Structures are given as structure tokens and as C-alpha cells.
Amino acid sequence: MATETLTIGKALNTGLRRALETDPKVIIMGEDVGKLGGVFRITDGLQKDFGDQRVIDTPLAESGIIGTAVGLAIRGYRPVCEIQFDGFVYPAYDQIVSQVAKMHYRSGGKLSIPMVIRIPFGGGIGAVEHHSESPEAYFAHTAGLKVVTCSNPQDAYVMIQQAIASDDPIVFLEPKRRYWEKGQVDLDAPLSEAYPLHSARVVRPGTDVTVLAYGPMVRTCLEAATAAAEDGREMEVIDLRSLSPLDLSAVYESVKRTGRAVVVHEAPSNIGLGAELAARITEECFYSLESPVLRVTGFDTPYPAARVEEEYLPDLDRVLDAVDRTFGW
């Protein structure tokens, strides 16, 4: 078994390399993904090894990137599009919602759009305006799109390959503030035996309260769980992994045991994933709940300037405060 310690960024790079090796129809395209290797170096070395016909530097035109990829996907290719930063995806939003999401339905199932749209998302890197956004709700709300996000190197390595192998269009959200965090990655695990792409996972068992998170907030919640354990309170942390479709079987099972639920995400609370999760948990687990489902989120404001972003982002203290409040009912 070839197990290596990799960062999330390097695990994504290795997964992309494996996909390029496995299927000659896989194409990577985006701004500066070739010679530069991407602004976060996620595609570093791939153009050198696979050529500029498979790892393509595009013009600075997100709508053009996605529109071109739609045509390639229809003709049997598997394009992997990089949106350089989350805040840059909006010029491509029309293509994603009007073409990518609807082509399979519009063609009566005759056409598939096997493409992946990689988006580094979230804050915490001290970036300027338009470089720290959490646009997941826009895409999770859009019928015809699937939305996933990784939180650790093993998932990054496996999930990017699973997304590329899928025949559905997938928005793949990468937690940019976590790119440099390390973990063990099994490079030999067969994709056919890997944990399912659209399944949630319990990453820390607990008995007192269920905490749901995804992407960059998983680590924050795990740190909160460690702190809570020192006071004798056991938090069960679930990494959702897939935002559309949501896998809620593990969530329901957990909440029915703990009787309490807290949802954590960086995006604003208004009409966010937390609201959807709270509604579904309430419908399914109403008679098991000891308190309302609470949310810990970003605020309902535009993303703030870098110097105050730590006041905006959910942190360990805000998660622990919400957990405490669930025991006050």
C-alpha cells in the first residue's frame, strides 16, 4: 500500500494527474493552469508532462471557459475547468445554470455533460475583494448540477477522480484556506472501492450533539469537538462532503441519538445550506430533538475586507457557543 503524507493541494494535483493518465479524454483548462500551474499550483507540472493540448491555458474569460467545455463534453471529452477564485465564477454563472445544468434534461437524456468545475472557495487567506466567497448555495439550488467539497487530503485525492469519472456536471469546491494542510493519502486504493462521492461521513463520533460541516469548516468543528471534550461534552462531527445531492441518512441517525444539531458554514445564513439542513432535520427528527437546530455561519453582508475577515468567519468559540445554547432549552 503506497501511503504518503500530502497536502490537500498536492493530493488534488496527484488526483488530477491520475485522471489524465487513466483517460485520454480528460482535459484541464483554465486561466494560468498550464505553464504557471495555477495560482495555487494545483495543476503544477501537468502541462509539462501531458502537453498544452490537454492542459490548456485559456483567455481570462470564465464564460468562454465554461462554454467551450460544454461543447467538448458533448463531443465526448471530460473537461476539468478551473475557476481561479470563487468570486470570478459569476461571469460564467449564465453558462453553468443555463447550459451545463440543463443540457441533459433539454435533450431528453440523449446528451451528457461529464465536466467538472473546480472552484477554490471560502475565506481565511487575507485576500482582496472577489477572492473570498462562498457561492455554494447558488449551485446547490440549481437542478441538474451536483456539488461536492473535500476537507482532507484523502478525500481530495479520491473525490476529484470520482468527479471526473462521473457522467454528470459537478461543481467541485476546494477549501483554499486548507490547501496546505497535510494528511495521509492511500494512493493505491481502487476508485471502485472508494467511499461514495455523494455520501456524508462521520469524522468524529459523539453522543451529545451532532455538528454538521463541510469544506473548510470541518477542521474548525473538529477543533471545537476537542475543546468540548475537555469539559465532558462529546460532539459528533459529520462531514457532509456532498452538498447536492445531500446525503442525510447518517445525519438523521446521528440526530435521533443526540437530540441536538448545529450546522456550520462560512456562507451567509440567509437561505443557505444551514436553512435547508435545519428544515429537513426538523421534518424527519422532530420528536427526537431536544432543542431547535442552530446555525453558525458567516454574516448577511458582503464578504469583508481581509483585515476583519476573522470577525466574519465562524470560529471555535462561535461553534462552542452554539453547542452550549442547544443545552439551554
C-alpha positions as CSV (number, residue, x, y, z in Angstrom):
1,M,0.0,0.0,0.0
2,A,1.5,3.3,-1.1
3,T,0.6,5.8,1.6
4,E,2.1,9.2,1.5
5,T,1.7,12.4,3.6
6,L,0.3,15.0,1.2
7,T,-1.2,18.5,1.5
8,I,-4.7,18.9,0.2
9,G,-3.3,20.9,-2.8
10,K,-0.8,18.1,-3.6
11,A,-3.5,15.5,-3.2
12,L,-5.6,17.3,-5.8
13,N,-2.6,17.6,-8.1
14,T,-1.9,13.9,-7.8
15,G,-5.6,13.0,-8.4
16,L,-5.7,15.2,-11.5
17,R,-2.5,13.5,-12.7
18,R,-4.1,10.1,-12.2
19,A,-7.2,11.1,-14.1
20,L,-5.1,12.4,-17.0
21,E,-3.2,9.1,-17.1
22,T,-6.3,7.0,-16.9
23,D,-8.5,8.6,-19.6
24,P,-7.1,10.4,-22.7
25,K,-10.4,12.3,-23.0
26,V,-9.7,14.2,-19.7
27,I,-8.7,17.9,-20.4
28,I,-7.8,20.5,-17.9
29,M,-8.5,24.1,-18.9
30,G,-8.4,27.5,-17.1
31,E,-6.5,30.7,-16.5
32,D,-2.8,30.1,-15.9
33,V,-3.3,26.3,-15.2
34,G,-0.6,25.4,-17.7
35,K,2.9,26.9,-17.5
36,L,2.2,28.6,-14.1
37,G,0.5,25.6,-12.7
38,G,-2.4,27.6,-11.3
39,V,-2.3,30.4,-8.8
40,F,-2.4,27.8,-6.0
41,R,-0.1,25.4,-8.0
42,I,-2.8,22.7,-8.1
43,T,-2.0,21.9,-11.7
44,D,1.7,22.3,-11.3
45,G,3.8,20.2,-13.7
46,L,0.8,18.8,-15.6
47,Q,1.2,20.8,-18.8
48,K,4.9,19.8,-18.9
49,D,4.0,16.1,-18.7
50,F,0.8,16.0,-20.7
51,G,1.2,18.8,-23.2
52,D,-0.7,22.0,-24.0
53,Q,-3.4,20.2,-25.8
54,R,-4.6,18.5,-22.6
55,V,-3.7,21.2,-20.0
56,I,-4.8,24.4,-21.7
57,D,-4.1,28.0,-20.7
58,T,-7.3,29.9,-21.6
59,P,-8.0,33.6,-22.0
60,L,-9.3,35.5,-19.0
61,A,-12.9,34.8,-19.8
62,E,-14.8,32.5,-17.4
63,S,-17.9,32.3,-19.6
64,G,-15.7,31.3,-22.5
65,I,-14.0,28.6,-20.5
66,I,-17.3,27.0,-19.5
67,G,-18.9,27.5,-22.9
68,T,-16.0,25.8,-24.6
69,A,-16.1,23.0,-22.1
70,V,-19.8,22.3,-22.8
71,G,-19.0,21.7,-26.5
72,L,-16.1,19.5,-25.5
73,A,-18.3,17.5,-23.1
74,I,-21.0,17.0,-25.7
75,R,-18.3,15.6,-28.1
76,G,-17.2,13.0,-25.5
77,Y,-14.3,14.8,-23.7
78,R,-14.2,15.2,-19.9
79,P,-13.1,18.8,-19.4
80,V,-12.0,19.9,-15.9
81,C,-12.4,23.7,-15.7
82,E,-10.6,25.7,-13.1
83,I,-12.2,29.0,-11.9
84,Q,-9.2,30.8,-10.5
85,F,-11.1,32.2,-7.5
86,D,-14.6,31.8,-6.2
87,G,-15.5,35.4,-6.8
88,F,-14.6,35.0,-10.5
89,V,-17.2,32.4,-11.2
90,Y,-20.1,34.8,-11.7
91,P,-19.3,35.8,-15.3
92,A,-19.7,32.0,-16.0
93,Y,-22.9,31.7,-14.0
94,D,-25.2,32.0,-17.0
95,Q,-23.3,29.2,-18.9
96,I,-23.4,27.0,-15.8
97,V,-27.1,27.5,-15.0
98,S,-28.5,27.8,-18.5
99,Q,-26.3,25.3,-20.4
100,V,-24.3,23.0,-18.1
101,A,-27.2,22.2,-15.7
102,K,-29.9,21.9,-18.3
103,M,-28.4,20.2,-21.3
104,H,-29.1,16.6,-20.2
105,Y,-32.7,17.5,-19.4
106,R,-33.2,19.6,-22.5
107,S,-32.0,16.8,-24.8
108,G,-34.4,14.3,-23.2
109,G,-31.4,12.4,-21.7
110,K,-29.6,12.0,-25.0
111,L,-26.7,14.2,-24.1
112,S,-24.4,14.0,-21.1
113,I,-22.2,16.8,-19.8
114,P,-19.3,15.0,-18.0
115,M,-17.5,18.0,-16.8
116,V,-16.0,19.3,-13.5
117,I,-15.9,22.9,-12.5
118,R,-13.2,23.4,-9.8
119,I,-13.6,26.4,-7.6
120,P,-11.3,27.4,-4.7
121,F,-13.8,28.8,-2.2
122,G,-14.1,30.3,1.2
123,G,-12.0,32.8,3.2
124,G,-9.2,32.9,5.6
125,I,-6.3,33.7,3.3
126,G,-6.3,37.5,3.7
127,A,-7.2,38.1,0.0
128,V,-8.7,41.2,-1.6
129,E,-12.3,41.7,-2.8
130,H,-13.7,39.0,-5.0
131,H,-11.2,36.4,-3.8
132,S,-13.0,35.0,-0.8
133,E,-16.6,34.0,-1.5
134,S,-18.8,31.1,-0.5
135,P,-21.1,30.6,-3.6
136,E,-22.2,27.0,-2.9
137,A,-25.9,27.7,-2.3
138,Y,-26.3,29.2,-5.8
139,F,-25.1,25.9,-7.4
140,A,-26.7,23.5,-4.8
141,H,-30.0,25.2,-5.6
142,T,-29.7,24.6,-9.3
143,A,-31.3,21.4,-10.5
144,G,-29.1,19.5,-12.9
145,L,-25.8,20.3,-11.0
146,K,-24.1,18.2,-8.4
147,V,-21.9,20.0,-5.8
148,V,-19.2,18.4,-3.7
149,T,-16.4,19.6,-1.5
150,C,-13.4,17.9,0.2
151,S,-12.0,18.7,3.7
152,N,-8.9,16.5,3.8
153,P,-6.1,15.1,1.5
154,Q,-7.5,11.6,1.2
155,D,-10.9,12.9,0.1
156,A,-9.3,15.5,-2.2
157,Y,-7.3,12.8,-4.0
158,V,-10.2,10.4,-4.4
159,M,-13.1,12.8,-4.9
160,I,-11.5,14.7,-7.7
161,Q,-11.1,11.5,-9.6
162,Q,-14.6,10.3,-8.9
163,A,-16.0,13.7,-10.0
164,I,-14.1,13.5,-13.3
165,A,-15.2,9.9,-13.9
166,S,-18.9,10.9,-13.4
167,D,-21.1,11.5,-16.3
168,D,-22.9,14.4,-14.5
169,P,-21.7,18.0,-14.3
170,I,-20.1,18.6,-10.9
171,V,-19.1,21.8,-9.2
172,F,-16.0,20.8,-7.1
173,L,-15.4,23.2,-4.3
174,E,-11.9,23.3,-2.9
175,P,-11.3,24.9,0.6
176,K,-8.5,27.3,-0.3
177,R,-7.5,28.1,3.3
178,R,-6.8,24.4,3.8
179,Y,-4.7,23.7,0.7
180,W,-1.5,23.4,2.7
181,E,-2.8,21.1,5.5
182,K,-1.4,17.6,5.5
183,G,-2.7,14.1,5.9
184,Q,-2.2,10.5,4.9
185,V,-3.3,9.5,1.4
186,D,-3.6,6.0,0.2
187,L,-2.5,6.2,-3.4
188,D,-3.3,2.6,-4.3
189,A,-6.9,2.4,-3.2
190,P,-9.0,1.4,-6.2
191,L,-11.5,4.0,-7.2
192,S,-14.2,1.3,-7.4
193,E,-13.8,0.6,-3.7
194,A,-13.6,4.2,-2.5
195,Y,-16.1,5.9,-0.2
196,P,-19.0,7.0,-2.4
197,L,-18.7,10.5,-3.8
198,H,-22.1,11.7,-2.7
199,S,-22.1,10.3,0.9
200,A,-21.6,12.1,4.2
201,R,-19.1,10.7,6.7
202,V,-18.9,10.8,10.5
203,V,-15.4,12.1,11.2
204,R,-15.7,12.2,15.0
205,P,-18.2,10.0,16.9
206,G,-20.1,11.6,19.8
207,T,-23.1,11.2,21.9
208,D,-24.3,14.7,23.0
209,V,-24.8,16.9,19.9
210,T,-24.5,16.5,16.1
211,V,-22.4,19.1,14.3
212,L,-22.6,19.3,10.5
213,A,-20.0,20.9,8.4
214,Y,-18.3,20.8,5.0
215,G,-15.1,22.0,3.4
216,P,-13.0,24.4,5.5
217,M,-15.3,24.3,8.5
218,V,-14.8,20.6,9.2
219,R,-11.4,21.2,10.8
220,T,-12.9,24.1,12.8
221,C,-15.6,21.8,14.1
222,L,-13.1,19.1,14.9
223,E,-11.1,21.5,16.9
224,A,-14.2,22.6,18.7
225,A,-15.0,19.0,19.5
226,T,-11.6,18.5,21.0
227,A,-12.1,21.6,23.2
228,A,-15.7,20.4,24.2
229,A,-14.4,17.0,25.2
230,E,-12.2,18.6,27.9
231,D,-15.4,19.7,29.5
232,G,-17.0,16.3,29.2
233,R,-19.2,17.1,26.2
234,E,-19.0,14.8,23.2
235,M,-19.7,16.3,19.8
236,E,-20.4,14.1,16.8
237,V,-18.9,15.8,13.7
238,I,-20.3,14.9,10.3
239,D,-18.5,16.0,7.1
240,L,-21.3,16.4,4.6
241,R,-18.9,16.2,1.6
242,S,-21.8,16.4,-0.9
243,L,-24.0,19.5,-0.9
244,S,-26.2,18.4,-3.8
245,P,-27.4,15.8,-3.5
246,L,-27.4,15.8,0.3
247,D,-26.8,12.5,2.0
248,L,-28.9,12.8,5.1
249,S,-29.2,9.2,6.3
250,A,-26.2,9.5,8.6
251,V,-27.4,12.9,9.7
252,Y,-30.8,11.6,10.7
253,E,-29.4,8.6,12.5
254,S,-27.0,10.9,14.5
255,V,-29.6,13.5,15.4
256,K,-32.0,10.9,16.6
257,R,-29.3,9.7,19.0
258,T,-28.0,13.0,20.2
259,G,-31.2,15.1,20.1
260,R,-29.4,18.2,19.1
261,A,-27.9,19.6,15.8
262,V,-25.7,22.5,14.9
263,V,-24.9,23.4,11.2
264,V,-21.7,25.3,10.5
265,H,-20.7,27.0,7.2
266,E,-18.8,30.1,6.1
267,A,-21.6,31.3,3.7
268,P,-24.2,33.8,5.0
269,S,-27.1,32.3,6.9
270,N,-29.9,33.7,4.8
271,I,-31.3,30.9,2.6
272,G,-28.1,29.0,2.9
273,L,-27.3,25.2,3.3
274,G,-27.9,25.5,7.0
275,A,-31.5,26.5,6.5
276,E,-32.1,23.5,4.2
277,L,-30.5,21.2,6.7
278,A,-32.4,22.6,9.6
279,A,-35.7,22.2,7.7
280,R,-35.0,18.6,6.8
281,I,-33.8,17.6,10.2
282,T,-36.8,19.2,11.8
283,E,-39.2,17.3,9.4
284,E,-37.5,13.9,10.0
285,C,-36.3,14.1,13.6
286,F,-38.9,16.4,15.2
287,Y,-39.8,14.0,18.1
288,S,-36.1,13.3,18.8
289,L,-35.0,17.0,19.0
290,E,-34.3,18.4,22.5
291,S,-33.7,21.9,21.0
292,P,-34.0,23.8,17.7
293,V,-31.4,23.2,15.0
294,L,-29.0,26.1,15.3
295,R,-26.7,27.6,12.6
296,V,-23.2,29.1,12.9
297,T,-22.5,31.0,9.7
298,G,-20.9,34.0,8.0
299,F,-23.0,37.2,8.4
300,D,-25.5,38.5,5.9
301,T,-23.1,41.1,4.5
302,P,-20.7,41.2,1.5
303,Y,-17.5,39.5,2.4
304,P,-15.5,42.0,4.5
305,A,-12.0,43.4,4.0
306,A,-9.2,41.0,4.8
307,R,-8.2,42.8,8.0
308,V,-11.5,41.9,9.6
309,E,-12.4,38.6,8.0
310,E,-11.6,36.7,11.2
311,E,-14.5,38.5,12.8
312,Y,-16.7,37.3,9.9
313,L,-15.7,33.6,9.7
314,P,-17.2,31.1,12.1
315,D,-14.5,30.0,14.7
316,L,-14.1,27.6,17.5
317,D,-15.7,29.9,20.1
318,R,-18.8,30.5,18.0
319,V,-19.3,26.8,17.4
320,L,-18.9,26.1,21.1
321,D,-21.4,28.9,22.0
322,A,-24.0,27.4,19.7
323,V,-23.4,23.9,21.2
324,D,-23.9,25.4,24.7
325,R,-27.1,27.1,23.6
326,T,-28.6,23.8,22.4
327,F,-28.4,22.6,26.0
328,G,-30.3,25.6,27.3
329,W,-33.7,24.6,26.0
